[in-house]
């Protein structure tokens, strides 16, 4: 379970995301790897968008529904290779995904407990990450794309990580995914790198507040353009 807040109130954490950067433990997300000759068929079956042009290294967001069209959950879909994908979700979906793949040459495994992740969100996130990973790696990761790199742990060892340019804040942000043995060290390294950039450890309460505001903005933006279209028609 991730921390709700690190401060007496979540307001400082909220404004850190908006004006500097927030470091958030998103390890409680559920993660599933899907692989096999028909992995793409399974992925394309469960989502509500066409992933036929889904290229390796890309990430897509999508909800997924039951047979009646009711939304079950939403999350990100990564294409790690030709026949390998990763799904992140807020709620457990392993059994449902396995049922959807029944009879297909595809396997779904649960990576939730061995793949911790941290989100670094806010306008200073790129500067901070460039102090931990190679600048070329961070500059080369486009929106909703992923890259693989190494960082130096607090013990001075080299550790591998996957960096994705994703997040739920509507701001510049990244998510970093590592093996469980390197999770605490990654937090320490990022916390130290963010000291000069106003970064704060941030809990889930502030993250939810930010994401709710983004959702409200998108809905209002859509409604404004819809009304304008109707008036001009």
ChimeraX attribute file (.defattr): number of C-alpha atoms within 10 A of each C-alpha:
attribute: neighborCount
match mode: 1-to-1
recipient: residues
	/A:1	9
	/A:2	14
	/A:3	13
	/A:4	15
	/A:5	19
	/A:6	16
	/A:7	13
	/A:8	7
	/A:9	12
	/A:10	19
	/A:11	13
	/A:12	17
	/A:13	27
	/A:14	23
	/A:15	16
	/A:16	24
	/A:17	30
	/A:18	19
	/A:19	17
	/A:20	19
	/A:21	31
	/A:22	31
	/A:23	25
	/A:24	25
	/A:25	23
	/A:26	21
	/A:27	20
	/A:28	16
	/A:29	22
	/A:30	21
	/A:31	27
	/A:32	23
	/A:33	21
	/A:34	26
	/A:35	22
	/A:36	17
	/A:37	14
	/A:38	17
	/A:39	22
	/A:40	20
	/A:41	17
	/A:42	23
	/A:43	24
	/A:44	14
	/A:45	16
	/A:46	18
	/A:47	18
	/A:48	14
	/A:49	13
	/A:50	11
	/A:51	16
	/A:52	10
	/A:53	7
	/A:54	16
	/A:55	14
	/A:56	16
	/A:57	18
	/A:58	20
	/A:59	23
	/A:60	16
	/A:61	16
	/A:62	17
	/A:63	17
	/A:64	18
	/A:65	16
	/A:66	13
	/A:67	8
	/A:68	6
	/A:69	9
	/A:70	10
	/A:71	12
	/A:72	12
	/A:73	15
	/A:74	17
	/A:75	18
	/A:76	17
	/A:77	25
	/A:78	24
	/A:79	23
	/A:80	19
	/A:81	13
	/A:82	14
	/A:83	16
	/A:84	19
	/A:85	22
	/A:86	21
	/A:87	24
	/A:88	20
	/A:89	19
	/A:90	13
	/A:91	14
	/A:92	16
	/A:93	18
	/A:94	17
	/A:95	12
	/A:96	12
	/A:97	18
	/A:98	17
	/A:99	12
	/A:100	15
	/A:101	21
	/A:102	11
	/A:103	9
	/A:104	15
	/A:105	13
	/A:106	20
	/A:107	19
	/A:108	21
	/A:109	15
	/A:110	18
	/A:111	16
	/A:112	18
	/A:113	13
	/A:114	14
	/A:115	21
	/A:116	23
	/A:117	25
	/A:118	20
	/A:119	25
	/A:120	32
	/A:121	31
	/A:122	25
	/A:123	19
	/A:124	22
	/A:125	24
	/A:126	19
	/A:127	15
	/A:128	21
	/A:129	23
	/A:130	15
	/A:131	16
	/A:132	19
	/A:133	17
	/A:134	13
	/A:135	13
	/A:136	9
	/A:137	16
	/A:138	23
	/A:139	10
	/A:140	11
	/A:141	18
	/A:142	14
	/A:143	14
	/A:144	18
	/A:145	20
	/A:146	25
	/A:147	18
	/A:148	16
	/A:149	14
	/A:150	17
	/A:151	19
	/A:152	15
	/A:153	20
	/A:154	15
	/A:155	7
	/A:156	9
	/A:157	10
	/A:158	13
	/A:159	16
	/A:160	15
	/A:161	20
	/A:162	15
	/A:163	25
	/A:164	25
	/A:165	22
	/A:166	25
	/A:167	19
	/A:168	17
	/A:169	21
	/A:170	17
	/A:171	19
	/A:172	20
	/A:173	24
	/A:174	26
	/A:175	20
	/A:176	24
	/A:177	21
	/A:178	20
	/A:179	15
	/A:180	14
	/A:181	12
	/A:182	19
	/A:183	21
	/A:184	13
	/A:185	18
	/A:186	23
	/A:187	19
	/A:188	13
	/A:189	17
	/A:190	20
	/A:191	17
	/A:192	15
	/A:193	17
	/A:194	25
	/A:195	11
	/A:196	9
	/A:197	16
	/A:198	13
	/A:199	26
	/A:200	23
	/A:201	20
	/A:202	28
	/A:203	22
	/A:204	19
	/A:205	18
	/A:206	25
	/A:207	22
	/A:208	15
	/A:209	14
	/A:210	19
	/A:211	16
	/A:212	14
	/A:213	13
	/A:214	16
	/A:215	14
	/A:216	11
	/A:217	13
	/A:218	13
	/A:219	11
	/A:220	12
	/A:221	11
	/A:222	12
	/A:223	12
	/A:224	11
	/A:225	11
	/A:226	12
	/A:227	11
	/A:228	11
	/A:229	10
	/A:230	8
	/A:231	8
	/A:232	7
	/A:233	6
